[in-house]
Amino acid sequence: MFDPALLQTFLLIAEGNSFSEASRKLGLRQPTVSDHVRKLEELVGRRLFVRDTHTVSLTIEGEAMIEFARNILEANERAKRHFAGAKLRGRLRFGASEDLVSSWLPDVLHGFMRDHPEVDLELTIALSNPLIAKFDAGELDVALCKRWPGDDRGEFIWRDSLVWAGNDEEPNFQNGQLPLIVYPPPSISRYIALGALEQAAVPWRIACTSGSLSGLVAATRAGLGVMAHSRRLMPKGLHECADTRRLPKLGDVEFVLLRPRRAARAPVSELSAAIVERAEQF
């Protein structure tokens, strides 16, 4: 069992606060803050921070501890609110990747707003890159989006195969070139698709560019070309292309939650839990 007081102290320091700053914000003496960290490190059997006279930095184990600590504290708070019958209030700025809108996200939002009608929801639907930028700028409280290959940011939600999608299972090569329907850069699916084609030496040309998923889907349904898309989020009317001889594999894409490193406010915590629960059933 982890003492919430130890976890709160840990998260505050993990956010970049010095031990003295954490002491001031928590209203504790600095030796008490140091004792909290020592006790937590003894519990986990790992060193969580590296300290010198000027800086405090997280170890690899400390980075891993952030998500555990946050989830434990949020679960405690959610349990308290549930049994106390407390209602959630406040503004929640939520951003989501556009390809989720036609899938299970509306059901999650419907259930969340039904249970918490006094929360004011600000919903932003966009590509992953703008969502990441808005989150980093403090304009979103939580974002559900894809992450770039090799990136370890965010709380992993689920992994899916990125596949070629068209209006037919057989892609229509035109003059020996594969016609592509893509988002403008920077786009994760565009980056992966073009990289795979270049590596496989498959000739291609961009037949259509659109900044919205609805535009890409319309162009693909019209037979203008093929697009890269998540297999389990495949839009209606499109089919996974079966020509594995000429089309290279695209690999996987990961969906993650971006939210504050510290224990989140109640609306963020509740919505995040609803997303994780639904993703586990997906």
C-alpha positions in Angstrom: 0.0 0.0 0.0 1.3 3.4 -0.9 0.7 6.4 1.4 -1.0 9.1 -0.7 1.1 11.7 1.1 4.3 10.1 -0.2 2.9 10.0 -3.7 1.8 13.6 -3.6 5.2 14.7 -2.5 6.9 12.6 -5.2 4.7 14.0 -8.0 5.3 17.6 -6.9 9.0 17.1 -7.1 8.7 15.1 -10.4 7.0 18.2 -11.9 10.3 20.1 -11.5 10.0 21.5 -8.1 13.0 21.4 -5.8 12.8 19.8 -2.4 12.6 23.3 -0.8 9.8 24.4 -3.3 7.9 21.2 -2.6 8.3 21.9 1.1 6.8 25.3 0.8 3.9 24.2 -1.4 3.0 21.3 0.8 3.4 23.3 4.0 5.9 20.8 5.3 9.4 21.1 6.7 12.1 20.2 4.2 13.3 17.2 6.3 9.8 15.8 6.1 9.8 16.1 2.3 13.1 14.3 2.1 11.7 11.6 4.5 8.7 11.1 2.2 11.0 10.5 -0.8 13.2 8.1 1.3 10.2 6.1 2.5 8.8 5.8 -1.0 12.1 4.7 -2.4 12.3 2.1 0.3 8.8 0.8 -0.6 9.6 0.4 -4.3 13.1 -0.7 -3.7 14.4 1.7 -6.3 16.0 5.1 -6.4 13.6 7.6 -7.9 15.6 10.8 -7.9 19.2 11.8 -8.5 20.2 14.8 -6.4 23.2 17.1 -6.3 23.7 20.5 -4.7 21.9 22.3 -7.6 19.5 19.9 -9.4 17.0 17.1 -8.9 16.3 14.7 -11.8 14.3 11.6 -12.2 15.8 8.2 -12.7 14.3 5.7 -15.2 12.4 4.1 -12.3 11.2 7.6 -11.2 9.8 8.3 -14.7 7.9 5.0 -14.5 6.6 5.8 -11.1 4.9 9.0 -12.3 2.1 7.2 -14.0 1.6 4.7 -11.1 1.5 7.5 -8.5 -0.9 9.6 -10.6 -3.3 6.7 -11.2 -3.3 5.6 -7.5 -4.1 9.2 -6.3 -6.8 9.6 -9.0 -8.3 6.3 -8.1 -8.4 7.3 -4.5 -10.1 10.6 -5.3 -12.6 8.9 -7.6 -13.6 6.4 -4.9 -14.0 9.2 -2.4 -16.2 11.2 -4.8 -18.3 8.1 -5.7 -19.1 7.2 -2.1 -19.6 10.8 -1.1 -22.0 11.4 -4.0 -20.0 14.5 -5.1 -20.9 16.1 -8.4 -18.3 17.2 -10.9 -18.2 20.8 -12.0 -15.9 23.0 -14.0 -14.6 23.3 -17.5 -13.0 20.4 -19.3 -11.0 21.1 -22.4 -10.7 17.8 -24.3 -9.0 17.2 -27.7 -9.4 14.0 -29.8 -8.1 12.7 -33.0 -10.6 13.1 -35.8 -10.6 9.4 -36.8 -12.2 8.6 -33.4 -15.3 10.7 -33.9 -16.9 8.1 -36.2 -16.0 5.3 -33.8 -16.6 4.8 -30.1 -15.7 8.3 -28.8 -19.3 9.7 -29.0 -20.5 6.8 -26.8 -17.8 7.7 -24.2 -18.7 11.4 -24.3 -22.4 10.6 -24.0 -21.9 8.4 -21.0 -19.5 11.0 -19.4 -21.9 13.9 -19.8 -24.9 11.8 -18.7 -23.1 11.1 -15.4 -21.6 14.5 -15.0 -24.1 17.0 -16.5 -22.6 20.0 -14.7 -19.2 19.7 -16.4 -18.7 22.3 -19.3 -17.1 20.4 -22.1 -14.9 22.2 -24.7 -14.3 19.7 -27.5 -11.5 20.1 -30.0 -11.3 17.6 -33.0 -8.1 17.8 -35.0 -5.1 16.0 -36.2 -2.7 14.6 -33.7 0.0 17.3 -34.2 -2.2 20.3 -33.6 -3.6 18.5 -30.5 -0.1 17.9 -29.1 0.8 21.5 -29.7 -2.4 22.7 -28.0 -1.8 20.5 -25.0 1.8 21.7 -24.7 0.6 25.3 -24.9 -1.8 24.6 -22.0 -4.9 25.0 -24.2 -6.1 21.4 -23.5 -6.5 19.6 -20.2 -6.4 16.2 -21.9 -5.9 14.9 -25.4 -6.5 11.5 -27.0 -4.3 11.2 -30.1 -1.7 9.2 -32.0 2.0 9.5 -31.2 4.9 9.6 -33.6 6.9 6.4 -34.1 9.6 6.2 -31.4 8.0 8.7 -29.2 7.3 7.7 -25.6 5.1 10.6 -24.6 1.6 10.0 -23.2 -0.2 7.2 -21.5 -0.5 4.2 -23.8 -4.2 3.4 -24.6 -4.1 0.9 -27.4 -2.2 -0.1 -30.5 -3.6 -0.7 -33.9 -2.4 -1.7 -37.4 -2.1 1.1 -39.9 -3.3 -0.3 -43.3 -4.0 0.8 -46.8 -7.6 1.7 -47.4 -9.5 2.2 -50.7 -12.9 1.9 -52.2 -12.0 -1.6 -53.3 -9.7 -4.3 -52.0 -7.4 -3.9 -55.1 -5.5 -0.6 -55.4 -5.7 1.1 -58.8 -2.2 1.9 -59.9 -2.2 4.7 -62.5 0.7 4.7 -65.0 2.6 2.5 -62.7 2.2 4.9 -59.8 0.1 4.5 -56.6 -2.2 7.5 -56.2 -2.3 8.6 -52.6 -4.8 10.5 -50.5 -3.1 12.2 -47.6 -3.2 14.8 -44.9 -1.0 17.8 -45.3 2.3 17.7 -43.3 3.0 17.3 -40.5 0.9 14.1 -40.3 1.8 10.8 -38.7 -0.1 8.6 -41.1 1.4 10.6 -44.1 4.9 10.3 -42.6 4.5 6.5 -42.1 2.9 5.9 -45.6 5.5 7.9 -47.6 8.4 6.3 -45.6 7.1 2.8 -46.3 6.7 3.5 -50.0 10.1 5.0 -50.3 11.8 2.1 -48.5 9.9 -0.4 -50.7 10.7 1.6 -53.9 7.1 1.8 -54.8 6.3 4.6 -57.3 3.7 7.0 -55.9 2.1 10.4 -56.5 -0.2 12.5 -54.3 -3.6 12.5 -56.0 -5.5 14.4 -53.2 -4.6 16.3 -50.1 -7.2 17.3 -47.4 -6.9 18.6 -43.9 -10.0 16.8 -42.7 -10.8 13.1 -42.4 -14.1 13.6 -44.1 -12.3 15.0 -47.1 -9.9 12.1 -47.3 -12.7 9.6 -47.0 -14.8 11.3 -49.7 -11.8 11.3 -52.1 -11.1 7.6 -51.3 -14.7 6.6 -51.8 -14.6 8.4 -55.1 -11.7 6.2 -56.2 -9.1 8.9 -56.4 -6.6 6.7 -54.6 -5.7 5.0 -51.4 -5.0 6.3 -47.9 -3.3 5.0 -44.7 -5.8 4.4 -41.9 -6.2 2.6 -38.6 -7.6 -0.9 -39.3 -10.1 -0.9 -36.4 -11.3 2.6 -37.1 -11.9 2.0 -40.8 -14.6 4.4 -42.1 -17.7 3.0 -43.6 -17.5 2.4 -47.3 -13.7 1.8 -47.3 -11.9 -1.5 -47.5 -8.5 -2.7 -46.5 -6.4 -3.2 -49.6 -5.3 -6.8 -50.1 -2.5 -6.4 -52.5 0.3 -7.2 -50.2 2.7 -7.9 -53.1 2.8 -4.3 -54.3 1.8 -2.4 -51.1 4.3 -2.4 -48.2 3.2 -3.0 -44.7 2.8 0.2 -42.6 3.2 -1.2 -39.2 1.4 -0.2 -36.0 0.2 3.2 -34.7 -0.2 3.9 -31.0 -3.0 6.0 -29.4 -2.2 7.8 -26.2 -3.7 10.1 -23.6 -1.8 13.3 -22.9 -2.6 14.8 -19.5 -0.7 16.5 -16.7 2.0 14.6 -15.0 0.5 15.5 -11.6 -2.7 14.0 -10.4 -5.4 15.5 -12.6 -8.4 17.5 -11.7 -11.6 15.5 -11.1 -13.2 16.0 -14.6 -9.9 15.0 -16.3 -9.5 11.9 -14.1 -13.1 10.7 -14.7 -13.0 11.2 -18.5 -9.6 9.5 -18.7 -10.8 6.6 -16.8 -13.9 6.3 -19.1 -11.6 6.4 -22.1 -9.3 3.7 -20.7 -12.2 1.4 -19.8 -13.8 1.7 -23.2 -10.5 1.2 -25.0 -10.0 -2.1 -23.1 -13.3 -3.3 -24.6 -12.5 -2.1 -28.1 
